[in-house]
Amino acid sequence: MTGFSSATLLLVGIGVFFLVKTNIIHDSFNIILQLDDYTSEKKAGKKLIEKYATIYWMIISFIYLAYSFLSNNWNQSWIIWPLAGIAYGIFEAVMSLKKKKAVSE
């Protein structure tokens, strides 16, 4: 049984190695050719979003710590993080749509 477990981990390790190696090469070509996430428009949009993202996550951290310390409800306050992640995804989508709308006008 130990041999099968070791063989499985070895095969998984080899598979992960090839996936990572292939993705590094693929992303390198995307960077050089400025495709997908590396176009100049997307780079400019990321710079704008990064400014707001820092402030957003600092506020979320403050809310989490303030709520947890004041209520001493640490076992349920973790729910703030998944909700903040979902809200951040929505926030990022709205910001990218605003950026596209501003560029097209």
C-alpha positions in Angstrom: 0.0 0.0 0.0 2.9 2.4 0.8 4.4 1.7 -2.6 1.1 2.7 -4.4 0.9 5.9 -2.4 4.5 6.7 -3.2 3.9 6.0 -6.9 0.8 8.1 -6.9 2.6 11.1 -5.3 5.5 10.6 -7.8 3.1 10.7 -10.8 1.3 13.7 -9.4 4.6 15.5 -8.9 5.7 14.8 -12.5 2.3 16.0 -13.8 2.5 19.2 -11.8 6.1 19.8 -13.1 5.0 19.6 -16.7 1.9 21.8 -16.1 4.0 24.5 -14.5 6.8 24.3 -17.1 4.2 24.5 -20.0 2.4 27.5 -18.4 5.6 29.4 -17.8 6.5 29.0 -21.5 2.9 30.0 -22.5 2.9 33.1 -20.3 6.3 34.1 -21.6 5.0 34.2 -25.1 1.9 36.1 -24.0 4.1 38.7 -22.3 6.4 39.1 -25.3 3.5 39.3 -27.8 1.3 41.3 -25.4 -1.7 39.0 -25.6 -4.5 38.1 -23.2 -3.8 39.8 -19.8 -0.7 41.6 -21.0 -2.2 44.1 -23.5 -1.5 47.7 -22.8 -5.2 48.4 -22.1 -5.3 45.7 -19.4 -2.1 46.8 -17.9 -3.4 50.3 -17.5 -6.7 48.9 -16.0 -4.7 46.9 -13.5 -2.8 49.9 -12.3 -6.1 51.7 -11.6 -7.6 48.7 -9.8 -4.5 48.2 -7.7 -4.8 51.6 -6.1 -8.3 50.9 -5.0 -7.6 47.2 -4.1 -5.0 48.2 -1.4 -7.5 50.5 0.3 -10.3 47.9 -0.1 -8.3 45.1 1.6 -7.1 47.4 4.4 -10.7 48.4 5.1 -11.8 44.7 5.1 -9.0 43.8 7.5 -10.0 46.6 9.8 -13.6 45.5 9.8 -12.6 41.9 10.5 -10.4 42.7 13.4 -12.7 45.3 14.8 -15.7 43.0 14.7 -13.7 40.0 16.0 -12.2 41.9 18.9 -15.4 43.8 19.9 -17.7 40.8 19.7 -15.1 38.1 20.6 -16.9 36.0 17.9 -13.8 34.6 16.2 -15.5 31.3 15.2 -18.0 33.1 13.0 -16.2 36.2 11.9 -14.2 34.4 9.2 -17.2 34.6 6.9 -16.0 38.2 6.2 -13.2 36.9 4.0 -15.2 34.9 1.5 -17.8 37.6 1.3 -15.0 40.2 0.8 -13.5 38.1 -2.0 -16.8 37.9 -3.9 -17.4 41.6 -3.4 -13.8 42.3 -4.7 -14.5 40.3 -7.8 -17.7 42.3 -8.4 -15.8 45.5 -7.7 -13.0 44.6 -10.2 -15.5 43.7 -12.9 -17.3 47.0 -12.4 -14.0 49.0 -12.5 -12.9 47.2 -15.7 -16.3 48.0 -17.3 -16.0 51.6 -16.4 -12.5 51.7 -17.8 -13.7 50.2 -21.1 -16.6 52.6 -21.3 -14.3 55.6 -20.7 -11.8 54.4 -23.4 -14.6 53.9 -26.0 -16.0 57.4 -25.4 
